[in-house]
Amino acid sequence: MASVTGRSGALLSRMSGTASGVPSALADPVRVGVALGATRVALGAGFLVAPVSSTRVLGLDSATAKRITFLARMTAVRDVVLGAGTLVSRRQPAALRYWVLAGAIADAGDAAAIIGAVRSRVGGGLLARAIAGGAAGAAVLGGWAGAGIKG
C-alpha cells in the first residue's frame, strides 16, 4: 500500500484523527470508557422505565417477563450506578479505570447469562443472541479501554 505524504497526508491525518486512519476518539481509552458509561446509563434507564419490554426482547413470554420485573430493575439500577460512576470519574483516571473495568465484568456476566438462557431455552431468538453479542463486545471494549486508561 502506498503511503500518503506531504500536504494531502497531513490533511488525511487531521481528518481521520490519526495517521493510521483510526479516528482519535476511537483510539482514546478514556473517551471509549466514558461513551460506554453514558450508554450504560441510557440502557439502565430504559430497563427501569420498561422492565417488561426490556426482558421480552430476550425471548421471554409476557407472563415470565412480568414476574421478573424486579430482576430487570435490579439490573437497571446496577447499570445506572456503573454508568454514573464512570461519568463522574471521567477526570480521575485511576477511578475511571476501575469503573470501566467493573462495567466490562458486568457486561461479560450479562453475555454469559443471556447465552445460558438461550441454550437452556428459557429465552431465545435472534434478538437475544444479538444482545448477548453486544454485551460480549462491550465487555471486550470495556476491558481494552480500562486497561488503556493511564493515571
ZIZI-V197909 format. One record per backbone hydrogen bond with DSSP energy under -0.5 kcal/mol. CO is the residue of the C=O (numbers start at 1). NH is the residue of the N-H. If there is no record, write none. Layout:
co & nh
CO & NH
CO & NH
This chain:
co & nh
3 & 5
5 & 9
6 & 10
7 & 11
8 & 12
9 & 13
10 & 14
11 & 15
12 & 16
13 & 17
18 & 21
21 & 23
23 & 26
23 & 27
24 & 28
27 & 29
28 & 32
29 & 33
30 & 34
31 & 35
32 & 36
33 & 37
34 & 38
35 & 39
36 & 40
37 & 41
38 & 42
39 & 43
40 & 44
41 & 45
42 & 46
43 & 47
44 & 48
45 & 49
46 & 50
50 & 54
51 & 55
52 & 56
53 & 57
55 & 58
55 & 60
56 & 59
58 & 124
61 & 65
62 & 66
63 & 67
64 & 68
66 & 69
68 & 71
68 & 72
69 & 73
70 & 74
71 & 75
72 & 76
73 & 77
74 & 78
75 & 79
76 & 80
77 & 81
78 & 82
79 & 83
80 & 84
81 & 85
82 & 86
83 & 87
84 & 88
85 & 89
87 & 90
89 & 92
89 & 96
92 & 96
93 & 97
94 & 98
95 & 99
96 & 100
97 & 101
98 & 102
99 & 103
100 & 104
101 & 105
102 & 106
103 & 107
104 & 108
105 & 109
106 & 110
107 & 111
108 & 112
109 & 113
110 & 114
111 & 115
112 & 116
113 & 117
114 & 118
115 & 119
116 & 120
117 & 122
117 & 123
118 & 121
125 & 129
126 & 130
127 & 131
128 & 132
129 & 133
130 & 134
131 & 135
132 & 136
133 & 137
134 & 138
135 & 139
136 & 140
137 & 141
138 & 142
139 & 143
140 & 144
141 & 145
142 & 146
143 & 147
144 & 148
145 & 149
146 & 149
148 & 150
